[in-house]
Amino acid sequence: MAKSLAQEFAKGLWEEIPPFRLVLGLCPVLAVTKTVENGIGMGLATTFVLVCSNMLVSMLRKIIPSKVRIACFIIIIATFVTVVELLMQAFAYPLFLKLGIFIPLIVVNCIVLGRSEAFASKNGVVRSIADGLGMGIGFTISLGCLGAVRELFGNGTLTFWETPIQIFGPSFQPFAFMVEAPGAFVCLGLMLCLMNLAGSK
Amino acid sequence: MDYIILAISCILINNILLAQYLGNCPFMGTSKKMETAVGMAFAVVFVLVMAGVITWIVNTYVLAKFGLDYLRTIAFILVIASLVQFVEMFLKKSIPALYAGLGIFLPLITTNCAVMGVCLINVNEEYTFVQALVSSFSYAVGFGLALILFAGVRERVLLARVPKPLQDTSIALVIAGILSLTFFAFKGMV
């Protein structure tokens, strides 16, 4: 327990940044990163669930019997996912429609359950919140970067607040491969390779 | 005839792993060895068909009837988690051979988003009971097919000389991309 609060927070940003260092929760990463906006929206929704569920799990960690802990964690997570779902329907409906099935699927995002199991069930409330926040922000950054790369090469635009900004000139030929399913896999693989390169020096 | 088209489109065209991007964690995690991939594929077929049917019944006769749609996420994950637990206990008692074969993959299925995803797709597409059954089974078969193909390729890649930064997950993702590209060829079929 030598790590300070700031370190717990910061490890989610580079050392253990999901989904690159912890290969968990790949499905939303691949599916919603067609544009930057979707990626960041998904990241923020996941961050909210992560922080809240980490907080509640850590508060209840002495009460929950260890035999049924996974079931308890899932119920807690599912509750917060429902909260996010309803909030987004009320305040961010266009984004909700775009993310579609992947909002309810945050329940089975392994990062959320993984952090509850590996961190929040063993640490105090404040630490768990810091961990959740760090992981969530790391996840959002990853999704944002991947979304930016895919959208930039696939469409030649970057979208913020519903308005696509044209980055390349009119002579740019969109590289449609990038916004399709195969592009997601290849792009994530290459980004992981770049991170390995940067980390090895 | 419609059911055959539905089955083909679920297995090949809308392949759950390579076109819908669901269930990718076990796809990366259990594809290093052929044996584990086969075990996982069978476990998923088994659970997914049961989960698809049960969640359809729960949704139609409980949630939709009483206007409880907003509880869908919680209800579905509860059904899946308890189903997995139940299947595990049942197999342990009555078919120990199969239980030993599926082993650790059963509990992992709870957090497999392919299972939850297919249940949600069945509801969103407003499938009838038989359609839901066919689609659950076909998606599961598609999952197994993609996983086993991928495991085969990955076993070969182990013998190849991969540049250091690309090793392991990184090259696996690139391979998955190429595999996904081959599945794209089925798009014009139906």
Interface residues (C-beta under 8 A of the other chain):
Chain A: V23 L24 G25 L26 C27 L30 A31 I70 A71 I74 I75 A78 T79 V81 T82 E85 L86 I101 P104 L105 V107 V108 N109 C110 L113 E180 A181 P182 G183 A184 F185 V186 C187 L188 G189 L190 L192 C193 L194 N196 L197 S200
Chain B: L18 A19 Q20 Y21 L22 G23 N24 C25 F27 M28 G29 Y70 L71 R72 T73 I74 F76 I77 L78 A81 S82 Q85 T110 T111 N112 C113 V115 M116 G117 L120 I121 N124 K164 P165 L166 Q167 T169 S170 I171 A172 L173 V174 A176 G177 I178 S180 L181 F184
